Every structure is written in structure tokens, then in C-alpha cells.
Amino acid sequence: MSSIQDVRTQTRVFISYSRKDLAVAQDLRDRLIDRDFDAYLDIHDIVKGEPWQARLRALIEQADTVLFLISPDAVLSEICEWEINEAELHEKR
């Protein structure tokens, strides 16, 4: 008799944030990981010297959900705006 193994997939979450909110974003990432989410944060998931915009696009495409950490600085950030536009383009929740 063969056994059937449950295949567990973690929800992948990309966190978009302003650099000024790094401490909050880092704490959020850690809490998500503690709860078995696969959380992406640029400072952990982009290698120095890597084409960052292409890597961000790939992380957004791979994510199940994009979480926008709203703050006054994030709302004014051109990079956050680009990330949100990418999330919309790829129909992410």
C-alpha cells in the first residue's frame, strides 16, 4: 500500500515598502515567516549587483500576494508605485 503525502505549499508574499519603513517591513517579514508564509523582502531576496528591477519583477510575478506597507513615505515612493503597478499588471491580490 502506497502512502499519500500531503503537499504543503506556502503562500508567497511580496512586501512593498519605503526604505524609511525598513524596521517595520523586516518585523512583518519575520512574523509572516514564523507563520509559515514565504515572505519576500528585497534586502533578503536580491543579491548585491543583481539587476534589481528585473529581480523585483520576478519576485512580484512569483508571489501569490503583494502586501503594500502603507506609510506617507511609501505613498510618495516611485519604486513602491512601480511595484504596485507590476502587481496590478500581474493581477496579484
C-alpha positions as a printed Julia matrix, in Angstrom:
93×3 Matrix{Float64}:
  0.0    0.0     0.0
  1.5    3.31   -1.01
  1.17   6.29    1.25
 -0.17   9.57    0.06
  1.82  12.55    1.25
  0.25  15.94    1.73
  1.93  18.52   -0.41
  2.09  21.76    1.52
  2.61  24.95   -0.36
  3.41  28.16    1.43
  1.67  31.34    0.41
  4.27  33.62   -1.17
  4.04  37.25   -0.09
  6.0   40.12   -1.62
  6.32  43.12    0.71
  6.44  46.56   -0.9
  7.65  49.3     1.46
  9.59  52.53    1.73
 13.22  52.17    2.88
 12.32  54.52    5.73
  9.97  51.77    6.97
 12.58  49.0     6.81
 12.32  48.08   10.5
  8.55  47.6    10.25
  8.88  45.68    6.97
 11.56  43.42    8.47
  9.4   42.71   11.52
  6.42  41.94    9.27
  8.54  39.58    7.14
  9.79  37.75   10.23
  6.26  37.38   11.6
  4.98  36.05    8.28
  7.8   33.51    8.09
  7.06  32.44   11.68
  3.51  31.71   10.48
  4.71  29.57    7.56
  4.44  32.16    4.79
  7.21  32.53    2.23
  7.78  36.29    2.54
  9.94  38.24    0.08
 11.75  41.4     1.13
 14.2   42.99   -1.26
 17.09  43.22    1.21
 16.97  39.43    1.63
 15.99  38.36   -1.85
 18.14  40.5    -4.15
 21.86  39.83   -4.41
 24.15  42.86   -4.47
 24.96  43.72   -8.07
 21.96  41.8    -9.43
 19.71  43.74  -11.84
 17.33  44.81   -9.06
 14.34  45.85  -11.15
 14.26  42.57  -13.06
 14.59  40.67   -9.78
 11.78  42.7    -8.17
  9.58  41.95  -11.18
 10.33  38.23  -10.84
  9.59  38.26   -7.11
  6.26  40.0    -7.76
  5.4   37.52  -10.52
  6.19  34.57   -8.2
  4.2   35.98   -5.28
  0.65  34.94   -4.54
  0.02  38.24   -2.78
  1.66  41.66   -2.75
  1.45  43.42    0.57
  1.87  47.2     0.38
  3.1   48.6     3.67
  1.32  51.96    3.57
  3.07  54.97    5.02
  3.49  58.59    3.93
  6.94  57.73    2.54
  5.71  54.64    0.7
  2.87  56.56   -0.94
  5.42  59.06   -2.31
  7.94  56.4    -3.41
  8.37  55.96   -7.17
  9.68  52.43   -6.63
  6.67  51.47   -4.49
  4.4   52.89   -7.18
  6.22  50.8    -9.79
  5.88  47.68   -7.6
  2.15  48.26   -7.17
  1.74  48.78  -10.91
  3.61  45.49  -11.52
  1.33  43.75   -9.01
 -1.74  45.07  -10.82
 -0.28  44.1   -14.2
  0.16  40.53  -12.97
 -3.26  40.55  -11.27
 -1.89  39.93   -7.78
 -4.07  40.29   -4.76
